[in-house]
Amino acid sequence: MNEKTLKEARKIIAGFLKQRRLELGYSQAYIAEKTGLGLRTIVRAEQADFWLGMKQFVLICDVLKIDYKKIFE
């Protein structure tokens, strides 16, 4: 797997999370507050600047009411 593929995957995940946040009308600050993650982490995740760790991903999914198990069915 090359870096281009990984970057594309990161962008898809970031876009998915951002879209869901906007659908719910939540701010990035709200997500940060509810997850206990830093605002900068949420911003960078939505910009696809880095890979979220699994714990971070699950925390964000919980706040966004995403059943992360169903994403991969």
C-alpha positions in Angstrom: 0.0 0.0 0.0 1.4 3.4 -0.9 1.2 6.8 0.7 -1.2 8.0 -1.9 -3.7 5.3 -1.0 -3.3 6.0 2.7 -3.8 9.7 2.2 -7.0 9.1 0.2 -8.3 6.8 3.0 -7.6 9.5 5.6 -9.5 12.1 3.5 -12.5 9.8 3.2 -12.7 9.1 6.9 -12.2 12.8 7.7 -14.9 13.9 5.3 -17.3 11.3 6.7 -16.8 12.5 10.2 -17.1 16.1 9.3 -20.2 15.6 7.3 -21.9 13.8 10.1 -20.9 16.5 12.6 -22.4 19.1 10.3 -25.6 17.1 9.8 -26.0 17.0 13.6 -25.2 20.8 13.8 -22.3 20.2 16.2 -19.3 22.5 16.4 -15.8 21.2 16.5 -15.5 22.6 20.0 -18.6 20.6 21.0 -17.0 17.4 19.8 -13.8 18.2 21.6 -15.7 18.9 24.8 -17.8 15.8 24.7 -14.9 13.5 23.8 -12.3 15.0 26.1 -10.0 15.4 23.1 -8.3 18.7 22.2 -10.0 21.1 19.7 -6.8 20.9 17.7 -7.1 17.2 17.4 -10.7 17.5 16.0 -9.6 20.2 13.6 -6.6 18.1 12.4 -8.7 15.0 12.1 -11.2 16.7 9.9 -8.4 18.1 7.7 -7.0 14.6 7.3 -3.7 15.8 8.8 -3.1 12.6 10.7 -4.5 9.2 11.6 -6.9 9.1 14.5 -6.0 6.4 17.0 -8.7 3.8 17.5 -9.7 5.2 20.9 -10.1 8.7 19.4 -12.1 7.4 16.5 -14.5 5.5 18.8 -14.9 8.5 21.1 -15.8 10.7 18.1 -18.1 8.1 16.7 -20.0 7.8 20.0 -20.6 11.6 20.1 -21.6 11.6 16.4 -24.0 8.7 17.0 -22.2 6.5 14.5 -22.2 2.8 15.0 -18.7 2.2 13.9 -19.3 -1.5 13.7 -21.8 -1.0 10.9 -19.4 1.1 8.8 -17.4 -2.0 7.9 -20.3 -4.4 7.2 
